Amino acid sequence: MTNVDDDKDHVGVAFALTFAAGAATCLGASLVFFPSLVKLASHRTLASALGLAAGVMTYVSLVEIFGEADAHFNDSGFSTAKAYLYTTLSFFAGVLIMVVRQA
């Protein structure tokens, strides 16, 4: 268990990081409202930035969901190796289903 007093010490940092992330999002979104700023960025730069953002969000989501699924397989009585194997197979089965549905 964590100490409640230790958690309270990090509340300020958590709020600051959340505020910084929100401010960065607002700043990035506001650029599309100013045509002169849109002209400064090339299509290649904007596409690269969007691709990077999508990759980061996909990675973060995958890591969170993958760990959670692995823990649930472990809690269900599977060994660590089998839980990891079933989690990996489930992930790729989901990818395959998405690809087939798009075709």
C-alpha positions, 0 to 999 in steps of 0.5 A, spaced: 500 500 500 502 507 498 502 512 504 497 517 503 501 523 505 506 521 499 501 521 494 499 528 497 506 531 495 505 529 488 498 532 487 501 539 485 506 536 480 500 532 477 496 538 476 501 542 473 503 536 468 495 536 466 495 543 465 501 543 461 498 538 457 492 541 456 495 548 454 499 544 449 493 541 446 490 548 446 496 551 443 496 546 437 489 546 436 489 554 435 494 554 430 488 552 425 484 558 426 490 563 424 491 562 416 498 565 416 500 560 421 497 554 417 501 557 411 508 556 415 507 549 416 508 544 410 503 539 409 509 534 410 511 537 417 503 537 419 502 529 416 509 527 420 506 531 427 499 527 426 503 521 425 507 521 431 501 523 435 497 517 433 503 513 434 504 515 441 497 515 443 496 508 440 503 505 443 500 508 450 493 505 449 497 498 447 501 498 453 495 500 458 491 495 455 496 489 454 498 489 461 491 489 464 489 483 459 495 480 461 494 481 469 487 478 468 489 472 464 494 471 470 488 472 475 484 467 471 489 461 473 494 461 467 501 461 468 505 467 466 508 464 460 501 462 457 498 469 460 503 473 456 502 468 450 494 468 450 494 476 451 499 477 445 495 472 440 488 476 443 492 482 440 493 480 434 487 476 433 483 483 434 488 486 429 486 481 424 479 482 425 480 490 424 483 489 417 478 484 415 473 488 416 476 494 413 477 490 406 
